């Protein structure tokens, strides 16, 4: 956002984009009962870890795929703090309007837990919205010049993680993931894993999404294998982390936990592969 070097009108536009993106990508979570409950039972340590991980993701996104990829790390850090602040304010306002927060009847710890858990997803949406929604012609020209360069592998990993969280995170808290995992036979789990891999390959290599051109080297099979495996591993890691945070691994067998990860991995793999191409 870096408002100190931009006209007031442009800064207001960026804030408007961020608010729109924050709500667009996180409204399902703001309406999900399991997320409210997660905020209620989350320990201070879990909340602190969530905040730190989200801030690191925002740093990576803003550095490698945000509106100002060439600015200093100081500006990136300031922008990330602003986005988290907007996420906190939006989360509080929406939860208050939905009557999920009662200032007189709820303990401060419960209010903070709900707001912080919701705000972390909202802040990622704010960052994406600032970078993606309604770019001006000058900004698009700057982005095109920057995107002509081959993205760093670490930058692509960051985008994949953000994409997996945005898509898979909306489903991770729900009971349906557990239900599908419990009822699935081993061959269903295998088919879901195969589907996830196919989705990654299709999105990255066999679609006309922005960002696919000019990324292939002479060894197509090697690129296909490396990127597909990397994307799916990221999707599984994000899925497992989200399920763990929302308490989906508590009191279940290893097979059920594994199956839940594969079930959620179908969505997360789509988000991870598309995130590297579209969320930038």
N, C-alpha and C positions, 0 to 999 in steps of 0.2 A: 504494500500500500504506500509506504514511504511518502507520506503527504507533505513533508517539509520541502520537497523540491518540485511539487506539482501544484497547479492552480487549484483553488478551492472547489471549483466545479468538477474537475477531474477526480479529486479525492472523494467527493460525495458520490460520484458515479461508481467508483471502486467499492466504497462501502455498501452501496445499494446492490452491486453484483454479489458481494460477499454475503449479505443477508439473504438474498434470493437463493444463492447456492447452498447456504447452510440449511435453509428450510427445505429446499427441493430434495436434497440428498438424505436428510435425516428425519423428515416427518414420520415415516413408519416407526422409527425407534421412539419418537416422542409420544406415540400412541400405543406403545407396547407395554403391557402390564409387567411382563417379566423383567424389563429394564428398570422400571420403577422399583421393583422388589430387589433387584441387584444393587441399586443405589442405597436401599435401606439396610441391607445386610453387609455391604462391603466394608472391610476394615480400613482404617486410615492408611495402612501400608499399601493395600491394594489400590486405593485411590491415588496415592502418591506415585506408585509405579505406572498407573494408567496415564497420569498427567505427564510424567517424564517421557514415556514412550510416544505419546501423541505429539509432544513438543518436538521430539527428534524427527518424527515423520514430517511434521510441518516444515522443519528446517530443510530436510531433504527435498521435499516437494517444491518449496519456494526457491531453493537453490538451483535445482535441475530442470524445473518445468513451470515455474511461476511466471508472473508477468514481467519480472525483471531479472532474468537469469544471469545478467552480467554485473549486477551490483555487488557491493561488498557484503561480507558475512555479517557485519554489524547491522546493515539494513535488513538483511534476511532475518536476523534474530528479532529485530524490532517488529517487523511485519508478522512474524509467527506469534509473538506475544499479543499483538493487536487482534489477530484472528482468534486466539484462545479467549481473549476478553470478550469479543463479540459473541463467541459461542456460549460463554457463560451467561451473558445478558439475555441472549435469545432463548436459551434453555429455561432460565428462570421465568421469563415472561410467558412463554408458551405453557409451561407446567402450571403456572399460576392461573392463567386463563382457563385451562382445562380442569381446574380445581384439584390438581394433584399435589399442590402445595397449599397448606393452610398455616399462615404465619402465626396464628394464636394457638393452634392446637398441636402443632408439630414441634419436635425438638430440633434445635439448630443442626445437630449431627445428621438427622434424617433429611432435612432440607438440603444441606450441603452435599450429601451422598447422591441424592437424586439429580441435583443440578450438575454435579461434576461428571457423573457417568454419562448423562445425556450430552453435556457440552463437548465432550471429547469427539464424538461423532459429528456434532454440529460444526465444530471448528475446522475439521477436514473439509466439510462441505463449503464452508466459508472460503477456505483457500482455493478450492476448485472453482467456485463461483467467481471469485475475483479474477482468476486467470482466464476463465473460459467464456463468460457471458458478456456479450456485447462489446467485443474489442473494437477500438477505433481503427481507422485505416492506417494511421501511423504506427500503432502498436502492432497491428498484424504484419506490417512490413518489417518491423524489428524482429518479431518472432520468426518470420520466414527465414531471415538471414541467420538467426541463431540456430534454427532447426536444420539448416543445411549441414551442420556439423554432425558427425556421428555421436550420438549420446554415449556417455560413459556407462559401462556396465553397472556400476553402483547406482547411477541415476535411474537406470531402467528397473533395478531391483526396488528402489524406493517407490517408483510409480506403480509397480506391480503390487507392493504391499498396500498402498493407498487404495488401489482399485479393488483388491480383495476385501479390504475392510468395508469400503462403501457398499459393495454388493452383498458379500457374505454376512456382514455385521447386522444387516437388517433381519436376518433369519435366525442367526445363532441363538438368541434368547428364547425362541419359541419352543413349545412342546412338540411341534410337528417333527423336528429333527430327531428327537429321541424316539418318537413313535415309528418313524421310518426305519431307524436303525434297529430297533427291537424286532420289528416285523420282517426285516429283510433277510433273505437266505444268502448264503455265501456267494452264490452266483450273481445275485442282485448287486452285492457290494462290488464284485469284480466288474460287472457291466457299468456301474457308476464310475469306477476308476477309469475304465476305457473311454467312456463318454467324456470325462473331464479332459483326458489327454487329447481326444479328437477335437474338442472345442478349442483348446489352446492352439493346436496346429492350424485349424481353420481360420481363427481370428488373426493370428500373427502372419501367416504365410499365404493363405489362399483367399484373402478378402481384399477389397480396395479401400480399406480404412486408411485414414491419414496416417502417415508415418511408416507405411510398409515399403514404399519404394526406396531404393538405394541402400537398403540395410543388409542385403544378402551378399555374402562373399562367394568365391568360386566353388566352395564345397557346400552345396545345398543340404546334403544329408547330415553333415556335421552341425550346421547351423540349426537345422530342424530338430535334431536330437537334443542339442545343448539347450536351446531356448525353451523347448517344450518341457523338458525335465526340470529346468530351473523354475519355470513358471508354475508347474504343478507342485513342486516342493514348497515354494513360497505360499501357494494357496493352502496346502495342507498345514503348514506351520501357522498361518494366520487363523485358519479354522480351528485348530487345536487350542490356540491361545484364547480365542473368543469363547469357545465352549468351556474351557477351564475357568475363565473369568466369571461366566454366568452360572457356574456351579453344575454344569452338565456332566462332569466326570465323577461327582460325588456319589458313592454308594452303588456304582455300576461296575460290571466286569470289564476286563481289558478288551474283550471282543466288542462289547457295546460301545465303549469309548472309541475304539478304532473305527467301528461302523459309523458312528456319529461324525467323525472327522471326514470320512469318505463321502458321506451324504452331503455335508455342508461344503465339501471340496468341489462339488459340481458347480455350485454358484460362485464360490471363491475363485476357481480357476478361470471362469469366464471374466470375472472382475479383474483378476490379475493380468490376464492376457490383453484384454481390451484397455485396461488402465494404462499400460505402457504406450499405447498408440493414441488413445483419445483424450486422456486426462493430462494434456500437456500443451 
